Amino acid sequence: MAIFSENGPVITKEWVKKFFEGDFHWKWKRMMAGNPTGQIHLFQYFDGSEVALKFCVQDVNAGRGNRGTSYYYDGDYEDYEGYDDDDDDYSYDEPDAGELLSNEKAWLKKLRSCPHIIQILNLSPDVDPLTGRIMEHQIQDWIYMEHAGDVSLNLMVLKHRIMYGGEPLPNRILWGIFLCLLRACVEMAFFNAEIDNKPIALERTSLETLKQIPPGLLAHNSLRGENLMIPDWNPDLNDPEHNVTPLLQLIDFGQAEEISPDDDFWGDGGPQGRDGSRLNLADIAMVMQMCILQNPYDPITYPTKHTVTVRWDTFDTWGATPLALSFDELTSRAVDPDLLATVFYCLAFDVNKQPNLVEVAMYARAKIEKEPPLDDPRESRKAVRDRMHALAFNAETEERAEDEDDSLIDEAADDEYDDDDNDGIDHEGDIQMTGI
């Protein structure tokens, strides 16, 4: 039976439950996610904490033959969610799930103590049932991680759009999300930074100090709303944004890699000279564009150039077309023009026009620390906290949301980017991206 058959993933899930049920350290709770290359399961550890386990489905030997027979996918990918029969230009290379998982594990080990990045857990062999039974399960690699919560940024934004009738997110929330994303990028850029040949303690190093250090080259390469989770409201952080907005954690580092300015990431026709930290900055600007427009489940399109003028400064952007076409409407609805301008600069086509990552973080921090206008009750500290609680911690999980109302996401996606309202956006060849 292939893992893409109707019962393949279910059998794998049942195997996981049975494998762990004999160990008193673990209580299986549910399968959190699954795709053609892997599954993530949530457990309650014996001390009461929640632990997520991620492994490759194709590695599992669930007792129906050797690895590579019962559960290794040997068909084509036409059943895969991202495949479009009508798109002749679309191609999909089968991912090497083992390499992706090993790559993610290696990077997460390097990114320890970064609060805006999912944390890997080290379990001793005496409490990890997988370690001593490799010949039985034949899983070659796996990751234990902290539980990053059930609500993604995508789901939170979708819920806001539905609950508040398309009303823009308050500026205080948007700046809080932006600063949280910037801190994740700062952690990726400076996790191994040094001063005077000595490693820095990133959690105790100010942005002002980091500004003097060249950022590293690590690019996440999958920095999207679906890979940003909301695990906690008030973590043990002194960051000002977490007084009103919860923590965001970045997950899924399978495609992470170091990219130098000479790597020509976008190829001919795309922006040149972006290293990993600049690619991350542009990616979170795209996430902010999604939050501002509230279109989390729109198909992801290939970026194009679009010329904007910001305070008499005219320049080309890369991927900012939807935001640019909505600029007048957004500002008329009280979306902060400073935020829109910052997103445009982060998406500047010319690398010399794109701002410094740390400088943007400092600017966003200043915006958060500034008291909101008294004439807008939506922006008060209490109003923002109440709204975020309703969105993030009274929200159903993505799986439950789909079970309870299958039309929720489809209805939101159908409303987005109506060609009559956004003339000039070409939708031909849109590709829906999915991932674990």
N, C-alpha and C positions, 0 to 999 in steps of 0.2 A: 504494500500500500504506500503510495507516494504521500508526502506531507501536504500536497495540494489537493488531495482527494477530499471528499466531503468530511470524512471522519478522521483524517490524519492528525490535524492539530488537536482534536479532542482526545485522541488516544495518547498523544504525547503529554497533554495536560494531566490526564489520569495517571500516567506513569510517574510524573513528578510528584503528585500527591501521595501515591503509594510508596515511592522510594523514601520519602521523608517521614512518613507517618510512624515508623518504628523508632524514631529518635526523639526523646523527650525534650530536647533543646528547641525543637521546631514545631510550629503549628501552621500548616498551609492555610492561606486565606483566600487567594484567588489568583488567576492569571491576569496580569495588568495589561499586557500588550503582546502582539505576535504579528509577524509578517513572514515573507518567504525565507528569511534567513535566521530568525531567532525568536525566542520567547522571553518574557520577563514575568516572574512570579513573585508575589508578595507573601512573606511569612511573618509570623510573630515569633520573635526570639524568646527564650525562656525568661529573660530579664524584663520582658514587657515591651521592648523596643521593636520596631518594624524594620525588616531587612528585605531588600529586593535582590533577586537572583536573576542574572542574565546569562544565557548560554545559546549555543548554536543548535538549532533543531536538527540540522543534517548530521550532527555528531551523535545523536541519541540512539542507543540500542535499547529499545523498549521490549525486548524479549521476543521479537518476531524475525530473527535472523541477524546476520552480521551488519555492522554499520555500513551504509552505502547500498543496502538492499531495501529494507522496509521503509526507511524514512528519508532517504536521499532523493531529492527531486530530480527525476530524469526525463521530464517532459519539456514543454516550452513554457514561455511566460505570458501566454495570451490570457490566462486567468488572473494575472497579477493586476492589482487595482490601478496601477498607473499606465497600463497599456491602452493604446487607442488604435483600433483597427483602421480608422479612416485617415490616420496621420502617416503618410508614406515616409516622412522624414524622420519618424521616431524610431529609435533603436534602443535596445536594452541589453547590456552585457550582464550576464549572471554575476553577482558579486561573490567574492571569496569571503564567505561569512567568517571563517576562522581568522583570516588576516585582519578583517575589520575589528573583530572582538579583541584580538591580541594588541592591535594598535590602540584601541580605546583603553585597554587595561594599562598599557605602558604610559600613556599620557596622563591618566588619572592618578597613577602613582607619583608622577612629577608634580601634579597640581594639588597636592594635599594642603590642607589649611587654607583653601580658597573658598570663602563662604558662599560665593555666588556661582560655584561650580559643584556639581554632584560629587560626593565624596565616596571613594572606594573604601571598603572595610577589610581589614586583615583578621581572619579567623584562624585560630589555632587548629591543627589537624584533629585534635580530640573532640572538637565540637562541629567540625565540617564533615558531614557524611559523604561528600563527594570525594574527598581527598583519599580515603583508604579503600575506595571501591571502584577504582578507575576501570579495572578489567570487567566489572559488571555493567557499568553504564557507558563506558567508552567515550565519555565527553572529554575532549582534549583540553579545553580551556573554559573558564567561566569567571564571572565577576559577581562578588557580593557588594552591594551598594546601600547607602542609606535610602530611605523612602523619600522621594522628592515630592510627594503629594499626588493628588488625583486630578487637579485642575491645571490645565495648560493655559498659557497666555491666550492662545487662540480661543479656547472655550470661554474664558473670562470676557474677552472682547465681544464674542458673539452674544453672550448672555446680556451684556450691557446694551447692545444694539436692540435686542428684543424687549428687554425690561423697560428701557427708557425711550422707546419709539424712535430710534435713530438719532437721538440727541447726542452731540459730541461728548466724549469723555471730558470731565473737568481738567483744566490745565494743570492743576496741582497733581492729579493722577498721572497725566501724560509725562510731566517732567520727572515724577518719581519713578515711573517705568524706565524712562530714558536713562536716568542716573544709575539705576540698578543694572541696566544693560552695559553701560559704560564701565561700571566697576568690574563686571565679568570680563570685559575686554582688557581692562587694566591688569587684572589677575593673570590673564593669559600672556600679556606682553611683558610682565615683570616678575613672574614666579621664580625665575632663576637669576634675577638682577644682582649686581654686586656694586658696592661702593668701596673704593680703596682695596680692591681684590678680596673683599669680604662679603659673603652673602647677606642680603638685607632681610630683615623680618618684615615681610610685606604688610602684615596686619598692623604694624606699628610705624609704618613709613607714610608720611604725608604726601598728598598729591603734589605739593610744591617741591618736595624733594625728588619725586619720581620724574617731574618735568625735566630735570637736569640729566636724566639717564636715557640713552637710546633704547627704544622699545624692542622687544624680541620679535621673532619672525613667525610665531605660531599662529596659524589660521584654523578656525574651527571647521569651515567649509560646509556646515549644515546649520547655520545660525538662523533659525526660523521660529515662529511662534509656537509650533508644535513641539519644539525642543526646549522650551522655556516653561518651567513648572513653578507652582506657588506652594512651597512646603510649609511655610510658617508665617505668622504675623509679626511677632516681635522677637527676633533672634537676639542673641547677646552681642549686638552691634551698636556702635554709637553713631552710625550714619544718619544724617538728618532726614533722609527720605523715608526711613522705616518708622518714623513717628506717625506717618499718615498712610503709607502704602506698604504692603507686605514684601517679603524677600522674594526675588526671582532666582531660580537656579537653572543653569545651563546643563543640559544632558547630551548624550549621544556624541561621543568623540571618535567614532569609528573612522571618519574620514579626515581627522585632524592631521596637519602636517606643517612643517616649516616652509614658508614661501618667501623667497628673496625678491627684491625689486626687479631682478633680471629674468625672472621665470616666465614672464609673458602669460600671466594667468588667463586673460580673456582672449588672447590671440589677435589676429588682424581685425581692426575695426573697433576693438574695445579699449578701455583705458590702460595706459602703460605705467610701469614703475611702481605699482602697489605691492608692498610687502604684506606679510601676514597680518600685522596689526592694522594696516590701512584697509585691507579686505574686510577684517572684522568690523571696523568702524562703518564701512559702507553697508555691510550686512545688517547691523543694528539700525542704521538709518532706514533701511527697507522695512524692518520690523516696526519702526515708529510710523512709517507711512501707513502700514496696515492698521496700527492702532488708531491713528487719526481718522482714516477713512472707514474704519470698522468693517473690513472685508477679509476676515481671516481665512475663509475657505474658497476664495477666488483661485482659479488656476494661476500658476506661476508662469509668467511669460518671460521671454528673453529680453533683457534690458535694451533700451534704445536711447539715443541722444535726445535731449530736449533742452532748449535754451530758456533760461530764466533770468529775470532781473531782480536783484535783491538790493534795495537801497542804492539805486543807481549803478550797481555793479552787475554787469551782464556776463554770464558764463554758461557753458554747457554742463548739463548734468547727465548722469548715466543711471537710468532706472526710475527717474522721478516724474515721469510723464503723468501718471494718475493724480499725484499731488498737485502738480502745476496746473492741471486743468480744473482742479477743484479749489484753487487758492482763494478766489474771490468769495465763493460761497462759505468756505471755512472761516475766513476772517469776519465775514458778516455775522457768523454764528459764534463769535467771541473766542475762536481758537487763537492762541497766542501767536502773533506773527513772528515773534522772536524764535519760537520753536520751529515754525515752518522754515524760516531762514536757515536755522542751524541744520535741519535735515537736508536742505538743498546743498549747503556747503559740504556736508559729509558725503554727499553723492556727486560731488564735482568730478567731471570727467578728467580734468587736468589735475594730476597728483599734487602740483604746487599750489593749487587752490584749495585742496582738502585740508582742513585744520588738523592740528596736533591732537592726538587722542586725549592726553592728559588735560590740555587746555579746554577741550570740550567738557570733560568731566568737571573741571573747576567751575566753568560757566554754569553748567546744570546745577551744581551744588549751590551756587549763589542764588539761582532762581528759586530753588526749593527753600532756602533759608529766608527769603524775602516774604514778608507777611502778605497774604492775599488781599485783594481789594475788598473793602467792606460792603460795597454795593452789589456783590455777587454772592448770595447765600450758598450757592453750590460749591464755592471754593473754601468755605470755612473748614477748619481742622475736623470738627465733629461730623460735618456733612460728608467729607471725603472718607473718613474712617467708616461711617455707617454704610456708605455706598460700596466700599471695598469689601466689607464683611458680607454684604448681601451677594456680591459677585463671586468672591473667592471661597468663602467658607460656608455658604449655604448653597453652593453650586453642586449639581450632580456631576459625577464623573463623566468623561466623554463616552464611555461604554454605556452607562446608564442613560445618558441623554439620548443616544441613538435608539436604545431599546424603548424608551418612553415616548419618543416623538421622532420617527424616522424622517419626517419632513423638515425638521428644524434647520439642519445644515443646508439641505437642498433649497429650501425656501430662501434662506439668506443668500446663497450663492446665485440663485436665479435673479435676484434683485440687483446684484452688483454689476457695474460697468455696462449698463444699458447703452448700446451704441448711439441711441438718440440723445442721451444725456451727456455722453462723453465722446463727442465726435473727434475722430483722429486717432483713436486707439485701435490697433489692428489685433484681432483676436485669432486670426488664422494660425493654426499650429500650436495653440496653447497646450501645455503639458501639465497634467495634475501630478504633483510630486507627493509621494508618500514615504513613510519610513517608520521604523520601530520607535 
